[in-house]
Amino acid sequence: MVETDNKTYQTQKTDSKSYEKGYGIFLTRTNFREKILTSFNESLPQVIYAKKIVQILDVGCGNGKMSSKYLESITASSPGIEIDLYLIEPAEESLKSACLEVNDFTRSVTVFNTSIEEFVKLHGGMKFDIIIASYVFYHTDPDIITKLAACLSSMGSLAIMMGTGKHPLRSHPVLKEISKHGDTNLLEAPLINLKSSGNYQISRNEVITDVDLKGFWKDDVLSPEGEDFFSFIFNNEIVTFSNQQLTALNETLSRIFNNEDGIIHPIHELIWIERGV
């Protein structure tokens, strides 16, 4: 553990794979960040107005670019608020970048270079006013939601951002199968369990986004940029796709370019889980 200027870093070796390149391409091709942030801003929980100092946990923060946007929204909505931030990210290089991105919005940062499963196992007794889980359920078991919710303080809120089954790139059954971890339908069981406990309120908002695929695919061939993009989207390297999966992708892209001129409109979802007193 290293302490520097009120920033605490707890690190350990990790074998987590980085999707930085494909994610960067994705951000230049979609307005999802702006749309998600708008929905986030419009539905911020009351806890940020009730406290001067808030404890925020960002699960799977990646390189911190989205983290800084969420924090910027919170500080703009509640001027004078102070944030003690906790970051969880298994990819060490991304974690280093995240520290730089969030520094201006926090009074302290505690960073855990580990998985969410390991974090709740070791630190599940910690309490947070806001927990942000932005697209982490592409990579982890959705049942962990119940353990995350148990880490909420009184009146604390857990914000979950994910893609849904309403996605043109998941319309083909083969592609739907390999990209199933982006589907909020996988969250239904833990969400039902949380709601039935009587301790949590749940609200869900759909967010329609735009993605420009032009230039990625021509004459049944993916460009190098397209390969990086789809490797990120499907959470799997395109070079490892089976012939069946490549055929399904080509059939889907052919339909998209013939019918939609390369622009698709995936639907994402922002879910707020709020804990009662």
SULPEBEL-V728945 format. One record per residue. N is the residue number from 1. SS is DSSP state (H for helix, E for strand, L for the rest). PHI is phi in radians with two decimals (999 if undefined). NEAR is the number of other ideal C-beta (glycine too) atoms within 12 Angstrom. Layout:
N&SS&PHI&NEAR, N&SS&PHI&NEAR
This chain:
1&L&999&13, 2&E&-2.16&15, 3&E&-1.97&13, 4&E&-2.49&13, 5&L&0.88&13, 6&L&1.17&15, 7&E&-1.96&26, 8&E&-1.94&22, 9&E&-2.14&26, 10&E&-1.96&24, 11&L&-2.19&23, 12&L&-2.66&21, 13&L&-1.17&10, 14&L&-2.49&20, 15&L&-1.84&12, 16&L&-1.05&26, 17&L&-1.53&20, 18&L&-1.63&25, 19&L&-1.99&30, 20&H&-0.98&26, 21&H&-1.13&21, 22&H&-1.13&29, 23&H&-1.15&32, 24&H&-1.08&22, 25&H&-1.12&27, 26&H&-0.98&36, 27&H&-1.14&26, 28&H&-1.40&18, 29&H&-1.90&30, 30&E&-2.49&31, 31&L&-1.76&22, 32&H&-1.05&38, 33&H&-1.09&31, 34&H&-1.11&20, 35&H&-1.19&27, 36&H&-1.13&37, 37&H&-1.12&33, 38&H&-1.06&21, 39&H&-1.13&29, 40&H&-1.07&38, 41&H&-1.06&25, 42&H&-1.31&17, 43&L&-2.23&24, 44&L&-1.01&33, 45&L&-1.28&35, 46&L&-1.12&22, 47&H&-1.04&34, 48&H&-1.29&34, 49&H&-1.64&17, 50&H&-1.64&20, 51&L&-2.21&25, 52&L&-1.44&17, 53&E&-2.11&20, 54&E&-2.07&40, 55&E&-1.74&32, 56&E&-2.11&48, 57&E&-1.95&44, 58&E&-1.93&50, 59&E&-1.59&45, 60&L&1.15&42, 61&L&-1.24&43, 62&L&1.07&42, 63&L&-1.47&32, 64&L&1.51&37, 65&H&-1.15&26, 66&H&-1.24&38, 67&H&-0.98&48, 68&H&-1.11&33, 69&H&-1.19&32, 70&H&-1.08&43, 71&H&-1.15&39, 72&H&-1.06&24, 73&H&-1.09&32, 74&H&-1.16&37, 75&H&-1.21&26, 76&H&-1.22&18, 77&H&-1.33&24, 78&L&-2.33&27, 79&L&-0.99&11, 80&L&1.62&16, 81&L&-1.18&30, 82&E&-2.02&23, 83&E&-2.12&38, 84&E&-1.70&31, 85&E&-1.85&44, 86&E&-2.14&39, 87&E&-2.00&52, 88&E&-2.06&49, 89&L&-2.79&44, 90&L&-1.34&34, 91&L&-1.60&31, 92&H&-1.10&25, 93&H&-1.14&21, 94&H&-1.09&34, 95&H&-1.10&38, 96&H&-1.09&27, 97&H&-1.13&27, 98&H&-1.07&40, 99&H&-1.03&36, 100&H&-1.23&23, 101&H&-1.16&30, 102&H&-1.67&40, 103&H&-0.98&25, 104&H&-1.24&17, 105&H&-1.86&31, 106&L&-2.25&37, 107&L&-1.66&24, 108&E&-2.69&26, 109&E&-2.36&41, 110&E&-2.03&34, 111&E&-2.07&41, 112&E&-2.03&37, 113&L&-1.54&32, 114&L&-2.76&31, 115&L&-1.50&26, 116&H&-1.16&37, 117&H&-1.07&23, 118&H&-1.21&22, 119&H&-1.08&36, 120&H&-1.19&30, 121&H&-1.16&14, 122&H&-1.61&17, 123&H&-2.28&25, 124&L&-1.09&21, 125&L&-1.46&13, 126&L&-1.25&25, 127&L&-2.14&25, 128&E&-2.33&41, 129&E&-1.38&39, 130&E&-2.38&46, 131&E&-2.06&47, 132&E&-1.92&50, 133&E&-2.16&46, 134&E&-1.66&42, 135&L&1.14&38, 136&H&-1.35&38, 137&H&-1.45&34, 138&H&-1.30&32, 139&L&-2.11&29, 140&L&-2.50&32, 141&L&-1.21&21, 142&L&-1.03&33, 143&L&-1.10&22, 144&H&-1.16&32, 145&H&-0.98&38, 146&H&-1.12&27, 147&H&-1.30&30, 148&H&-1.13&45, 149&H&-1.08&41, 150&L&-1.19&27, 151&L&-1.53&33, 152&E&-1.35&39, 153&E&-1.29&30, 154&E&-1.03&18, 155&E&1.21&26, 156&E&-1.30&37, 157&E&-2.34&41, 158&E&-1.91&44, 159&E&-1.80&48, 160&E&-2.02&43, 161&E&-1.98&42, 162&E&-2.69&42, 163&E&-1.31&42, 164&L&-2.19&35, 165&L&-1.25&28, 166&L&-1.53&24, 167&L&-2.44&34, 168&H&-1.00&32, 169&H&-1.40&39, 170&H&-2.03&30, 171&L&-1.28&23, 172&L&-1.37&26, 173&H&-1.02&16, 174&H&-1.19&24, 175&H&-1.24&35, 176&H&-1.07&27, 177&H&-1.16&19, 178&H&-1.41&31, 179&L&-2.03&35, 180&H&-1.11&26, 181&H&-1.28&27, 182&H&-1.66&37, 183&L&-1.81&30, 184&H&-1.16&37, 185&H&-1.03&23, 186&H&-1.18&27, 187&H&-1.56&40, 188&H&-1.00&22, 189&H&-1.07&17, 190&H&-1.13&32, 191&H&-1.17&32, 192&H&-1.09&17, 193&H&-1.09&22, 194&H&-1.13&32, 195&H&-1.14&25, 196&H&-1.22&13, 197&L&-1.20&18, 198&L&1.42&11, 199&L&-1.72&21, 200&E&-2.37&31, 201&E&-1.91&25, 202&E&-2.21&32, 203&E&-2.18&23, 204&E&-2.33&25, 205&E&-2.27&26, 206&E&-1.45&24, 207&E&-2.27&33, 208&E&-1.49&26, 209&L&-2.13&33, 210&L&-2.09&24, 211&E&-2.30&34, 212&E&-1.72&27, 213&L&-1.74&35, 214&L&-1.06&21, 215&L&1.59&19, 216&L&-1.40&35, 217&E&-2.52&30, 218&E&-2.66&17, 219&L&0.92&10, 220&L&1.10&17, 221&E&-2.21&17, 222&E&-1.49&25, 223&L&-1.26&20, 224&H&-0.97&18, 225&H&-1.13&25, 226&H&-1.12&30, 227&H&-1.09&26, 228&H&-1.13&27, 229&H&-1.07&34, 230&H&-1.28&39, 231&H&-1.08&31, 232&H&-1.23&33, 233&H&-1.02&41, 234&L&-1.66&37, 235&L&1.00&28, 236&L&-2.83&28, 237&L&-1.11&19, 238&H&-1.00&29, 239&H&-1.12&15, 240&H&-1.69&15, 241&L&-1.11&23, 242&L&-1.29&16, 243&H&-1.03&11, 244&H&-1.12&16, 245&H&-1.20&26, 246&H&-1.15&27, 247&H&-1.10&17, 248&H&-1.10&27, 249&H&-1.15&40, 250&H&-1.11&28, 251&H&-1.11&22, 252&H&-1.18&35, 253&H&-1.15&36, 254&H&-1.06&21, 255&H&-1.13&22, 256&H&-1.09&29, 257&H&-1.32&25, 258&H&-1.35&12, 259&H&-1.83&14, 260&H&-2.23&22, 261&L&1.00&13, 262&L&1.45&24, 263&E&-1.85&20, 264&E&-2.08&32, 265&L&-2.31&25, 266&L&-1.14&38, 267&E&-1.91&30, 268&E&-1.74&38, 269&E&-2.47&39, 270&E&-1.91&39, 271&E&-2.01&42, 272&E&-1.87&34, 273&E&-1.97&37, 274&E&-1.94&31, 275&E&-1.58&32, 276&L&-1.39&20, 277&L&-1.17&14
